[in-house]
Structure formats: structure tokens, C-alpha cells
Amino acid sequence: MEQRQHLIGSRDFRDVRAILRLSSGLLKLLFPDLTTVTEQEFADYCLKPAIALRQALRDQLHYLDPEFPGYEITLLENSGAAMEHPVVSVEDAPSEEAQENQ
């Protein structure tokens, strides 16, 4: 699962970690014999539903409290472009002072 983390297009490390855990659980439930699953099956049946569930949670958080940023979590199809996509963690977010100075 950790090797496929670059396929998740999110700006928050919490989202990436949650999606990895959800997709790992789905993978174990749907494909008990891990040697038979293909990359496409993993993306279709494990990663995409996990991203959809996390996106629903992110949307609800933004709806309830505008402090939570609203953005779309995507599945990066092109692995070459996915490696170039930076994942920004919570610690990398700009501070409130920096935003006020702008």
C-alpha cells in the first residue's frame, strides 16, 4: 500500500493516510489472495471507493465548518505525473501570520 501512495492526489497527509488504510482494508476483504489482484482491479475496487468515502467526509467537514478547506481528492492515473505531484502535509500549510501579512 505504501508503494501506491503517490497515486493519491491530496494536499493533506491525513487524507492520504486515511485512504491508504481504507483501501488496504478493502483489498484484504475483496482479494484475500493478494497474488491475483491486478493494478487496475486495485484502483477500481479499492482506491476509488476509498477516495470517494474520504471525499464525502472532507465535503461534510467543509460544509459544517468553513475552516476546513474544500478541495477535491483525486486518483492520479499517470504514475509519472503522480511522482511529481507534491503531497503537502498539515505541517506545510501556511501559518495564519503569513496569510495575514499577504
Secondary structure as the mmCIF struct_conf table of DSSP 4:
data_model
#
loop_
_struct_conf.conf_type_id
_struct_conf.id
_struct_conf.beg_label_comp_id
_struct_conf.beg_label_asym_id
_struct_conf.beg_label_seq_id
_struct_conf.end_label_comp_id
_struct_conf.end_label_asym_id
_struct_conf.end_label_seq_id
HELX_RH_3T_P HELX_RH_3T_P1 GLU A 2 LEU A 7
STRN STRN1 ILE A 8 GLY A 9
BEND BEND1 ARG A 11 ARG A 11
HELX_RH_AL_P HELX_RH_AL_P1 PHE A 13 LEU A 30
BEND BEND2 PRO A 32 ASP A 33
HELX_RH_3T_P HELX_RH_3T_P2 LEU A 34 THR A 36
HELX_RH_AL_P HELX_RH_AL_P2 GLU A 39 PHE A 42
HELX_RH_PI_P HELX_RH_PI_P1 ALA A 43 LEU A 47
HELX_RH_AL_P HELX_RH_AL_P3 LYS A 48 LEU A 64
TURN_TY1_P TURN_TY1_P1 PRO A 66 GLU A 67
BEND BEND3 PHE A 68 PHE A 68
HELX_LH_PP_P HELX_LH_PP_P1 PRO A 69 GLY A 70
STRN STRN2 THR A 74 LEU A 75
HELX_RH_AL_P HELX_RH_AL_P4 SER A 79 GLU A 84
BEND BEND4 HIS A 85 HIS A 85
HELX_LH_PP_P HELX_LH_PP_P2 PRO A 86 VAL A 88
HELX_RH_3T_P HELX_RH_3T_P3 VAL A 90 ASP A 92
BEND BEND5 ALA A 93 ALA A 93
HELX_LH_PP_P HELX_LH_PP_P3 PRO A 94 SER A 95
HELX_RH_AL_P HELX_RH_AL_P5 GLU A 96 ASN A 101
#
